[in-house]
Amino acid sequence: MIQITAVRLEGGNGHEHVTHVLWSSQATTAALASRQGLVDWLTSSDANRAMLLGEGAQVVPVEVVRPAGVVPHIRARADDGWTDDLLALPRL
């Protein structure tokens, strides 16, 4: 599992504009991944999981979304639905 800690957006402020993420894991201090690289990694195996720390240090899963007419991208998902926690992370 990786933890996403920061995002880079280009061309807008929505989830589809996230171009890169900074992430870390127990094995990696910090690494940069492109949106497509992360989408590919998350969808290549059910064992590949990403999360972020939301409000109150709540662990929030990050999943791939594929809306019609928009490039596949990532978004945080809490128990009650999609959240904007990913967009609240620091910017790169």
C-alpha positions as CSV (number, residue, x, y, z in Angstrom):
1,M,0.0,0.0,0.0
2,I,1.2,3.5,-0.8
3,Q,0.2,6.8,0.8
4,I,-0.3,9.8,-1.5
5,T,1.0,13.0,0.2
6,A,0.9,15.7,-2.5
7,V,-0.5,16.3,-6.0
8,R,0.3,18.4,-9.1
9,L,-2.5,19.8,-11.1
10,E,-2.4,21.3,-14.6
11,G,-5.1,22.9,-16.7
12,G,-7.7,23.1,-13.9
13,N,-8.6,22.3,-10.4
14,G,-10.6,19.1,-10.7
15,H,-9.5,15.5,-10.1
16,E,-9.1,14.9,-13.9
17,H,-6.4,17.6,-13.8
18,V,-4.1,15.7,-11.3
19,T,-1.0,15.0,-13.5
20,H,1.3,13.6,-10.8
21,V,1.3,12.5,-7.2
22,L,4.0,12.3,-4.6
23,W,3.7,9.0,-2.6
24,S,5.5,7.0,0.0
25,S,5.4,3.5,1.4
26,Q,7.2,1.5,4.1
27,A,9.8,0.6,1.5
28,T,10.1,4.0,-0.3
29,T,10.6,7.3,1.4
30,A,9.1,9.4,-1.4
31,A,8.5,9.0,-5.1
32,L,6.7,10.8,-7.9
33,A,4.2,9.0,-10.2
34,S,2.3,10.2,-13.2
35,R,-1.5,10.0,-13.2
36,Q,-1.4,7.3,-15.9
37,G,1.4,5.4,-14.1
38,L,-0.7,5.3,-10.9
39,V,-3.9,4.4,-12.7
40,D,-2.0,1.5,-14.4
41,W,-0.5,0.3,-11.2
42,L,-3.8,0.4,-9.3
43,T,-5.6,-1.5,-12.0
44,S,-2.9,-4.1,-12.6
45,S,-3.5,-6.0,-9.3
46,D,-6.1,-6.1,-6.5
47,A,-3.1,-6.1,-4.1
48,N,-2.0,-2.6,-5.3
49,R,-3.7,-0.1,-3.1
50,A,-3.4,3.6,-2.5
51,M,-4.6,5.8,0.4
52,L,-4.2,9.3,1.9
53,L,-4.8,10.7,5.3
54,G,-7.9,12.8,5.3
55,E,-9.4,15.1,8.0
56,G,-8.6,13.9,11.5
57,A,-5.9,11.5,10.1
58,Q,-8.6,9.3,8.7
59,V,-7.3,6.7,6.2
60,V,-9.1,7.3,2.9
61,P,-8.7,4.9,0.0
62,V,-7.8,6.2,-3.4
63,E,-9.5,4.6,-6.4
64,V,-9.5,4.9,-10.2
65,V,-12.6,6.5,-11.8
66,R,-13.4,6.2,-15.5
67,P,-16.2,8.7,-16.4
68,A,-17.3,8.8,-20.0
69,G,-15.5,11.4,-22.0
70,V,-12.8,12.1,-19.4
71,V,-9.3,10.5,-19.0
72,P,-9.2,7.8,-16.2
73,H,-8.0,9.4,-13.0
74,I,-7.9,8.9,-9.3
75,R,-10.2,10.1,-6.5
76,A,-10.5,9.5,-2.8
77,R,-13.5,7.5,-1.6
78,A,-14.9,7.5,1.9
79,D,-17.7,5.3,3.2
80,D,-20.3,7.7,2.1
81,G,-19.0,8.3,-1.4
82,W,-16.4,10.3,-3.4
83,T,-14.5,13.0,-1.5
84,D,-12.3,15.9,-2.4
85,D,-9.6,14.8,0.1
86,L,-7.1,14.3,-2.8
87,L,-7.6,17.9,-3.9
88,A,-7.0,19.1,-0.4
89,L,-3.4,17.7,-0.3
90,P,-0.4,20.0,-0.7
91,R,0.6,20.9,-4.2
92,L,3.8,20.0,-5.9
